[in-house]
Amino acid sequence: MQHPSINPRIAALSPYKPGKPVDEVARELGINDIVKLASNENPMGPGEKVQQAIAEAATELSRYPDGGGFALKAQLAEKIGVEPSQLTLGNGSNDVLDLIARVVLEPGAEAIIAEHSFVVYRLAVTCCGGDLVTVPAKHYGADLTAMLEAVTDNTRLIFIANPNNPTGTRVGASALLPFLQAVPEHVWVVLDEAYLEYVEDADHVNGVTVLAQFPNLIVTRTFSKIYGLAAVRFGYSVSSPAFADLLNRARQPFNVNSLAMAAVMAALEDDDYVAQSIALNRAGMKQMTEGLTALGYDFIPSAGNFVAFDCGESGGDLFQRMLKEGVIVRAIAEYGLPNHVRVSIGLAAENERFLAVLGKVGANAAGSGAGNKNAPGS
Ligand SMILES: *Cc1c(COP(=O)(O)O)cnc(C)c1O
């Protein structure tokens, strides 16, 4: 029986399933040669300069971090062309997404998301008593017209991941700008730009550049993806100074630790690392999507550092079979995509290994009973 003094909304949440850690799989299978392509991490590993900065900051571990993040905010603001007063720093951008929900929502208030959206929005909204309104996707992506139609007097918040995880879909400038114009003033729009740096299409909005036009816009970014710092946990939002002030009131005073601040400040100076990451992802995306097509799998065209494909069977089943071969991918049934698997773009050799294992144990493998409708010759 549930303890009587537990928030029923929390008790009803299903636990977040993170990508399976390499160590755990190695222990379970008794093998060391494992490829993890499950959490959209940067396959290059952390940059040298970042590692040095963390080692140097380690000498100050007995001191509390700068709770205001003064030096980091100054450097970041300069880099992206905003005022430090517009920034809110977080222990990962998930922390900031959570803060936004807490500042904006209260029981009975509505937040709108698209079907197949990043799962953290649901968590954030549910935990502060808000009501989640999920709008059906169009071609797996956010249907901005339908999302606008879903706005009511009770709506306070709309989350849009651009590009979205786990689908890799994105909304272009030609759709997003009219949408932002049309959203009523009482509604805050969060544009989650975790994968912005990977986008190649010219028809795309960098949210920070249009903040001045849309006072109800909040942009979030992360250092977990292109900057290769997922373990460090750092993300931030950019908004009007007035909204940032509210976020900063609700924020725990030391939510970003000193090692993270040192790492981020070093990463901000390493433009080469970012450029190399983009180039590596571009080549890897080509390798992966060509490989998937050659094996007869349909994939959702992705603007991120991962790709979701229709595996022709339960994604959970394929996940298990690939795991036994030492390749960790991500089943995405909890995103409403039971027959899709998401794979992150890795190093060339990792992508090759993934494709070889998929060719061996996937539904389209010769002799497999599962069978994919897209299989060549079927
Ligand atoms: C990975 C990801 C994030 C980043 O989360 P962090 O807490 O910064 O690691 C944010 N939004 C989306 C859509 C993501 O996929």
Ligand as a Chemical Component Dictionary entry (heavy atoms), coordinates in Angstrom:
data_LIG
# 
_chem_comp.id                   LIG 
_chem_comp.type                 NON-POLYMER 
_chem_comp.pdbx_formal_charge   0 
_chem_comp.three_letter_code    LIG 
# 
loop_
_chem_comp_atom.comp_id 
_chem_comp_atom.atom_id 
_chem_comp_atom.alt_atom_id 
_chem_comp_atom.type_symbol 
_chem_comp_atom.charge 
_chem_comp_atom.model_Cartn_x 
_chem_comp_atom.model_Cartn_y 
_chem_comp_atom.model_Cartn_z 
_chem_comp_atom.pdbx_ordinal 
LIG C1 C1 C 0 20.098 15.649 -23.929 1  
LIG C2 C2 C 0 19.000 16.647 -23.939 2  
LIG C3 C3 C 0 19.007 17.710 -23.075 3  
LIG C4 C4 C 0 20.173 17.934 -22.164 4  
LIG O1 O1 O 0 19.975 17.570 -20.887 5  
LIG P1 P1 P 0 21.115 17.919 -19.803 6  
LIG O2 O2 O 0 20.364 17.932 -18.544 7  
LIG O3 O3 O 0 21.666 19.263 -20.162 8  
LIG O4 O4 O 0 22.140 16.834 -19.925 9  
LIG C5 C5 C 0 17.995 18.646 -23.121 10 
LIG N1 N1 N 0 17.004 18.519 -24.027 11 
LIG C6 C6 C 0 16.965 17.508 -24.900 12 
LIG C7 C7 C 0 15.871 17.453 -25.909 13 
LIG C8 C8 C 0 17.954 16.524 -24.871 14 
LIG O5 O5 O 0 17.900 15.502 -25.701 15 
# 
loop_
_chem_comp_bond.comp_id 
_chem_comp_bond.atom_id_1 
_chem_comp_bond.atom_id_2 
_chem_comp_bond.value_order 
_chem_comp_bond.pdbx_ordinal 
LIG C1 C2 SING 1  
LIG C2 C3 SING 2  
LIG C2 C8 DOUB 3  
LIG C3 C4 SING 4  
LIG C3 C5 DOUB 5  
LIG C4 O1 SING 6  
LIG O1 P1 SING 7  
LIG P1 O2 DOUB 8  
LIG P1 O3 SING 9  
LIG P1 O4 SING 10 
LIG C5 N1 SING 11 
LIG N1 C6 DOUB 12 
LIG C6 C7 SING 13 
LIG C6 C8 SING 14 
LIG C8 O5 SING 15 
# 
